[in-house]
């Protein structure tokens, strides 16, 4: 079984001067040619529950067919934490080729045994440290209960306000804060936020809240017709939306890693 992808965060580290003395006879370069800085990017995580190559290919194809644009050319991390090393060896070379043939770009693995990680490295994949979000074990809100919109995490930036329609092909991202859209989000448009998303027009495109792993983020929408809606990487596509909530004002949040859609 392949889990619905969850969004992870890949961290890089800034390289600092070593403090070594500089040879004065070497040529002086007044302008730096490059710089490596700390940063983070969101990556889908492909969590493996089996090493059965045929089953993986079948279920992966099904997942990608559900939301092809969401995964197109996507770099991904492969999570090995659920595999049993002695009983479930994985042919990394063949599996990586299978991912790349489907337009995915595997960049690394997390979890797994030392033998699995060595096999992954032989397949040119990086081995990444496991990072669990602080709010991963917090109890979710009860369905139907009164609620308060999730508060932005400490250090979040200001709310981003969009007062015009978001047209097809446009992508808007509220880094470090919430996103408010006062107009329609058209089919083929994509809006993203590290915090909550509020849409006061029709949502006909894609909306992704909590993209840096904030599982308490919510989406509030006055007219749900979404192509895709996601929180912290857990998503539903249009075909999976209950007809009872389609076109209605709703809130969307996570409960037990399941996407819940309630009326407002």
Phi, psi and omega in degrees: 000140177248124182289146170307130188298140174248150183275131176247176179235128179257126184253141174245165186237137180286137176268126182255158176299140184281346182086002179291144179295147182263133177289117186292346180277348180284150180296144181269131179247101185291335183245125180292139179274340179201167177208137175248120185239160173293142179192176178214145175226153180270136180227140171294147178245124179260105184266123183263131175252354180209153175256011178293106188300318181294315180295321178299316181295318181297311184287327176296317178299321179295317180297315183292328180292333180292322184215071185299323182290331181292329185254356186300124179059025185278129168288139183225158173251137179259121181265120184256006192297337182267354181277145175264111190304316186289326184262344186228068175293142182243130177281091186297321182299312180292321182292319178297318177299320179296319178295315182293325178294341178261011175088007177267159181232086178296131183244342182183175177233159171223153183074189179088171180276172178297322179295317178297318181293323176294321177296322178295318179296325177295334177269016176069031176255144176281154174255119187252148176288147176281129179235117180256131179295147182300331186265014186295332185250013178286143181290132179283163179290147178288141181294135177085350180281160176295151186216163169243137177307141182302134178282141177300148178295157180303133180093000180293150180277186182289159177291139178261128183247127177244119184251019179225160180301143174265113190271163180305133180091345178279149176227125181237133183230125175263096183284125175075014182197194180270162178234129176242126177242121183269001184226189183286146169254109190286160173303137181087354176267157181223129176238140184221152177207148173287335179251222181277161174236130176241125181235117183261002171246199178280138173260103180248351179258222183244138178229125182233110179258158178059041188290344176265016176102009177284098183282355176268356180296155179225161172243127177246127188218136181273347181203098187273113173221035194293145169286322179203140177224135188215150173225123180056026178094348175275126192224162168228145176255171187307318183295339182264000180282135176293133180298337181292334181257351181294128180081005183254159172285126187219166166238146181235131181209172180262140171218120183053042179064019174246142180278119182254133177242116180241153174291148172272000000 
